[in-house]
Amino acid sequence: MIYYTEKEIKGEIEKGKIIILSEGKVYDVTDFSERHPGGRDYLVKQVGKDVTQQMQSETPHQHSLAAYTILQKYCIGNLMQKNGQLRYRNGTVKSNGATNGSANGVAHSNGTVHSNGHTAHQDCSFPDDPINWDEPLLFQVPKLGDRYFEWVHRPVDGHLRLMKSEVCEFFSQCPWYMVPIVWIPVVLLMLFTSYTNLREEPCSFAVTFSEGIPITTYHLPLLYTIGFLLWTLDEYVIHRWLFHLCPPSKYPVIMILHFLFHGQHHKAPMDKMRLVFPPLPASLLALLVYSVYCLFMPYTMALGVFAGSISGYIVYDMIHYYLHHGTPYGSYFRSLKRYHVKHHYQDQQKGFGISSKMWDYPFGTLIKD
């Protein structure tokens, strides 16, 4: 057992560690600080302080069960009172080791060792978890059956490994900068193709069976703008009615696809490599949206509209990443970050707007402050 005096805690802080206290326990959240949903700066302001009341308070937000479970991962000992009385004895053991440099580990009573919080370990908040966290997760999720939806909405800290194959695992991840690198050229190609086709052969947008509105190259900026605005609705519809549908447990393939497309993000919302969409699944969704557009307009017109929607998607994914891993400045983005944190940790069946709250208002899914 490790018991820390106030002097020892001060010494750890002077070494640059982010130490906080809660309910008589001492936590080293240095490694977690960059992934903290409220931002690193908030934790820095709490260094050396007891955060018990802040975590229970509704300002800035009341912390969920998942937050307390994640916090336990970083417990390094108990606080010793000035009179020598020990308030908590939870059997926590602090150990130091050296692997690829240096690493600090905390061995908990369940025997699981956490190393710097980079890899997700057993979800201790979920009773009788059938998942083997030492193996890739993707093809294990059908084991959860009817409990899958509850399990996937209990977040864990760290990185998830989905597949055994190194090649498949590589392509299942995506750094944020790949989104503009891949999709901006696609947008430019669509605009060029739409412009060229409209210049050679203007099309008509049918308003009745016998009449239509002629569409020429002069309408391309308008088509692009319409597509950009349409993305906000696409984003809401896909997020709410596709990603947040509870997959039927009798269809394991659907459960696996749900976890691959969105469930993994809710299970590990702080995983930087599983936040933005990899190009392959994004292409499948793009094809779906473009096919819907083509049902209502000629394909040359649809290309111009779709170029705007893809641009909206790029902005959406960049905002999404920024809300999770950035420190937003300005009241709009700070409010949006708080809103999205609530979607992940408090009410996963509301707050489906990510780049804006606009569609949550008319559809009645706004998370109120």
C-alpha positions in Angstrom: 0.0 0.0 0.0 1.2 3.5 -0.8 0.1 6.4 1.4 1.1 10.0 0.4 1.7 12.9 2.7 1.0 16.4 1.5 4.7 17.0 1.3 5.2 14.0 -1.0 2.3 15.1 -3.2 3.9 18.5 -3.5 7.2 16.8 -4.5 5.4 14.9 -7.3 3.8 18.1 -8.6 7.2 19.8 -8.6 8.4 17.1 -11.0 5.7 18.2 -13.4 3.1 15.6 -12.7 -0.6 16.5 -12.6 -1.8 15.1 -9.3 -5.4 15.5 -8.1 -7.2 14.2 -5.0 -10.7 12.7 -4.6 -12.3 11.0 -1.7 -9.1 10.5 0.1 -7.3 9.0 -2.9 -4.4 10.3 -4.9 -4.5 10.3 -8.7 -1.7 10.9 -11.2 -3.6 12.0 -14.3 -0.5 13.3 -16.2 -0.8 10.7 -19.0 -4.6 11.2 -19.2 -4.5 15.0 -19.3 -4.2 15.2 -23.1 -7.3 13.0 -23.5 -9.4 14.6 -20.8 -12.8 15.5 -22.4 -12.7 18.9 -20.6 -9.2 19.7 -21.9 -5.8 19.5 -20.3 -5.9 23.1 -19.0 -8.9 22.3 -16.7 -6.9 19.5 -15.0 -3.8 21.7 -14.7 -5.9 24.2 -12.8 -6.9 21.5 -10.3 -3.3 20.3 -9.6 -2.9 19.4 -5.9 -6.6 20.1 -5.2 -9.4 17.8 -4.0 -11.9 17.5 -6.9 -14.5 15.5 -5.1 -17.1 18.3 -5.1 -16.3 19.4 -8.6 -16.9 15.9 -10.0 -20.3 15.7 -8.2 -21.3 19.2 -9.1 -23.3 20.0 -12.3 -20.9 22.8 -13.1 -19.3 22.5 -15.6 -21.0 19.1 -15.7 -21.8 16.2 -13.4 -19.4 13.3 -14.1 -20.8 9.9 -15.1 -20.1 6.4 -13.8 -17.7 6.0 -16.7 -15.7 9.0 -15.6 -15.2 7.5 -12.1 -14.2 4.2 -13.6 -11.6 5.8 -15.8 -10.3 7.8 -12.9 -9.7 4.7 -10.8 -7.2 3.6 -13.4 -4.9 6.5 -12.4 -5.1 5.9 -8.6 -1.5 5.7 -7.2 -2.4 5.6 -3.5 -4.2 7.1 -0.5 -3.9 10.4 1.2 -2.3 10.4 4.7 -3.8 12.9 7.1 -1.7 15.3 9.1 -2.6 13.3 12.3 -1.4 10.1 10.6 -4.9 8.7 10.3 -5.5 6.8 7.0 -8.8 7.4 5.4 -8.9 4.7 2.7 -7.2 1.4 2.3 -8.1 0.0 -1.1 -5.2 -2.3 -1.6 -3.8 -0.2 -4.5 -0.2 -0.9 -5.2 2.2 1.5 -6.9 5.0 -0.1 -8.9 7.7 1.3 -11.1 9.1 -0.4 -14.2 11.1 0.3 -17.2 10.0 -0.7 -20.7 11.1 1.3 -23.8 12.3 4.1 -21.5 10.2 4.4 -18.3 6.7 3.5 -17.4 4.6 3.8 -14.3 2.1 1.1 -13.7 -0.7 0.7 -11.2 -1.7 -2.8 -10.3 -5.3 -3.0 -9.1 -7.0 -5.6 -7.1 -8.3 -7.3 -10.2 -4.7 -7.9 -11.3 -5.0 -5.8 -14.5 -1.9 -3.6 -15.1 -2.4 -0.3 -16.8 0.6 1.2 -18.5 0.3 4.9 -19.2 -3.3 4.6 -20.3 -2.4 4.1 -24.0 -4.2 0.8 -24.3 -7.8 0.1 -23.2 -8.1 -2.6 -20.6 -11.0 -4.5 -19.1 -14.2 -2.5 -18.6 -14.5 -2.8 -14.8 -17.8 -1.0 -14.8 -19.5 -3.7 -16.8 -20.4 -6.8 -14.8 -19.5 -10.2 -16.3 -17.9 -8.7 -19.3 -17.4 -11.5 -21.8 -14.8 -9.6 -23.9 -11.2 -10.7 -23.7 -9.4 -7.4 -23.7 -6.1 -9.0 -24.6 -7.5 -10.0 -28.0 -8.8 -7.9 -30.9 -12.3 -6.7 -30.2 -14.2 -6.5 -33.5 -15.3 -10.1 -33.8 -15.9 -10.5 -30.1 -18.8 -8.0 -29.9 -21.5 -10.5 -30.8 -20.7 -12.3 -27.5 -22.4 -9.4 -25.8 -25.8 -10.2 -27.3 -28.6 -7.9 -26.0 -26.1 -6.2 -23.7 -24.1 -4.8 -26.6 -25.7 -1.4 -26.8 -25.3 -0.8 -23.0 -21.6 -2.0 -23.2 -20.7 0.2 -26.1 -22.0 3.3 -24.3 -19.8 2.7 -21.3 -16.6 4.6 -22.4 -13.1 3.4 -21.6 -9.8 5.3 -21.8 -7.2 4.2 -24.2 -6.7 2.7 -27.7 -8.7 -0.2 -29.1 -7.3 -2.9 -31.2 -10.0 -4.2 -33.5 -8.3 -6.7 -35.8 -5.6 -9.4 -35.7 -4.3 -8.6 -39.1 -1.7 -5.8 -39.1 -2.8 -4.7 -42.5 -6.6 -4.6 -41.6 -5.8 -2.9 -38.3 -3.8 -0.2 -40.2 -6.6 0.6 -42.6 -9.2 0.6 -39.8 -7.5 3.7 -38.2 -7.1 7.2 -39.6 -5.2 10.3 -38.4 -7.2 13.5 -38.7 -5.1 15.0 -41.5 -6.0 12.2 -43.9 -9.5 13.6 -44.2 -8.6 16.8 -46.0 -5.7 15.1 -47.9 -8.1 12.4 -49.4 -11.3 14.4 -49.8 -10.3 17.9 -51.0 -9.1 16.5 -54.3 -12.3 14.5 -54.6 -14.3 17.8 -54.1 -12.2 19.6 -56.8 -12.7 16.7 -59.2 -16.5 16.7 -58.7 -16.7 20.4 -59.2 -14.6 20.2 -62.4 -16.7 17.3 -63.8 -20.0 19.0 -63.0 -18.8 22.3 -64.5 -17.5 20.5 -67.7 -20.7 18.5 -68.2 -23.0 21.5 -67.5 -21.0 23.6 -70.0 -21.3 21.0 -72.7 -24.9 20.0 -72.0 -27.0 22.0 -69.4 -29.5 19.8 -67.6 -33.0 20.5 -66.2 -34.3 20.0 -62.6 -37.8 18.7 -62.9 -40.4 20.5 -60.8 -43.4 18.8 -62.5 -43.8 16.0 -65.0 -43.8 18.5 -67.9 -41.7 21.4 -66.6 -38.2 21.8 -65.2 -35.7 24.5 -64.2 -32.7 24.7 -66.5 -29.4 24.3 -64.7 -26.2 25.8 -66.2 -22.7 26.4 -65.0 -23.9 29.7 -63.5 -25.9 27.7 -60.9 -22.8 25.7 -59.7 -22.0 28.0 -56.8 -25.6 27.7 -55.7 -25.6 23.9 -56.0 -22.4 23.8 -54.0 -23.9 25.9 -51.2 -27.1 23.8 -51.1 -25.0 20.7 -50.8 -22.9 22.2 -48.0 -26.0 23.0 -46.0 -27.6 19.7 -46.8 -24.7 18.0 -45.1 -25.8 19.3 -41.7 -29.0 17.3 -42.2 -27.1 14.3 -43.6 -24.9 14.4 -40.5 -27.8 14.4 -38.1 -29.8 11.7 -40.0 -26.8 9.3 -40.3 -25.7 9.9 -36.7 -29.2 9.4 -35.2 -31.0 6.9 -37.4 -28.0 4.8 -38.6 -25.2 5.0 -36.0 -27.5 5.1 -32.9 -29.8 2.3 -33.9 -29.5 -0.6 -31.6 -28.4 -3.5 -33.7 -30.4 -6.8 -33.3 -28.4 -9.3 -31.4 -29.6 -12.2 -33.7 -27.6 -10.6 -36.6 -23.9 -10.7 -35.5 -22.8 -9.1 -38.8 -24.9 -6.1 -38.2 -23.5 -5.8 -34.7 -19.9 -6.0 -36.1 -20.7 -3.3 -38.7 -22.2 -1.1 -36.1 -19.2 -1.3 -33.9 -16.9 -0.8 -36.9 -18.7 2.3 -38.1 -19.5 4.1 -34.8 -19.7 1.8 -31.7 -15.9 1.8 -31.4 -15.9 5.6 -31.1 -18.4 5.6 -28.2 -16.4 2.8 -26.5 -13.1 4.7 -26.7 -14.1 8.4 -27.5 -10.5 9.6 -26.6 -8.8 7.3 -29.1 -7.2 9.7 -31.6 -6.8 7.1 -34.3 -10.5 6.1 -34.2 -12.2 9.4 -34.3 -12.4 10.6 -37.9 -13.6 8.2 -40.6 -11.0 6.1 -42.5 -11.4 6.6 -46.3 -13.0 3.2 -47.0 -16.0 3.4 -44.7 -16.4 7.1 -45.5 -16.6 6.1 -49.2 -19.4 3.7 -48.5 -21.4 6.4 -46.7 -20.6 8.9 -49.5 -21.9 6.5 -52.1 -25.1 6.1 -50.1 -25.6 9.9 -49.9 -24.8 10.5 -53.5 -27.2 7.7 -54.6 -30.0 9.4 -52.7 -29.2 12.8 -54.3 -29.3 11.1 -57.8 -32.9 10.0 -57.0 -34.0 13.6 -57.0 -31.8 15.3 -59.6 -29.7 14.7 -62.7 -26.3 13.3 -62.0 -24.4 16.3 -63.3 -26.4 18.5 -60.9 -26.0 15.9 -58.1 -22.2 16.1 -58.5 -22.2 19.9 -57.8 -24.5 19.4 -54.8 -22.5 16.4 -53.5 -19.2 18.4 -53.8 -20.7 20.8 -51.3 -21.8 18.0 -49.0 -18.3 16.4 -49.0 -16.9 19.8 -48.1 -19.4 19.9 -45.2 -18.2 16.5 -44.2 -14.6 17.6 -44.1 -15.5 20.5 -41.9 -17.6 18.2 -39.7 -14.8 15.7 -39.2 -12.3 18.5 -38.4 -14.7 20.0 -35.9 -15.4 16.6 -34.3 -11.7 16.0 -33.8 -11.2 19.5 -32.5 -14.0 19.0 -29.9 -12.4 15.9 -28.6 -8.7 16.8 -28.6 -8.5 20.6 -29.0 -8.9 23.4 -26.5 -11.6 25.4 -28.1 -11.5 29.2 -28.0 -14.5 31.3 -28.3 -17.9 30.8 -26.8 -19.4 28.9 -29.7 -16.8 26.1 -29.8 -16.5 25.9 -26.0 -20.3 25.4 -25.8 -20.2 22.9 -28.6 -17.5 20.9 -26.8 -19.5 20.8 -23.6 -22.5 19.7 -25.6 -20.6 16.9 -27.3 -19.1 15.7 -24.0 -22.6 15.4 -22.7 -23.6 13.3 -25.7 -20.8 10.8 -25.0 -20.9 10.7 -21.2 -24.4 11.6 -20.1 -27.1 11.2 -22.7 -26.1 9.2 -25.8 -29.6 9.3 -27.2 -29.7 13.0 -27.6 -27.3 15.7 -29.0 -26.8 14.1 -32.4 -25.6 17.4 -34.0 -21.8 17.6 -33.9 -20.8 20.5 -36.1 -23.9 22.4 -34.9 -26.9 21.9 -32.7 -29.3 23.2 -35.5 -31.2 20.0 -36.2 -31.5 18.9 -32.6 -34.0 21.8 -32.0 -36.7 20.7 -34.5 -36.3 17.0 -33.9 -36.5 17.4 -30.1 -33.1 15.9 -29.3 -31.4 19.0 -27.8 -29.4 18.3 -24.6 -30.4 21.1 -22.3 -27.8 22.9 -20.1 
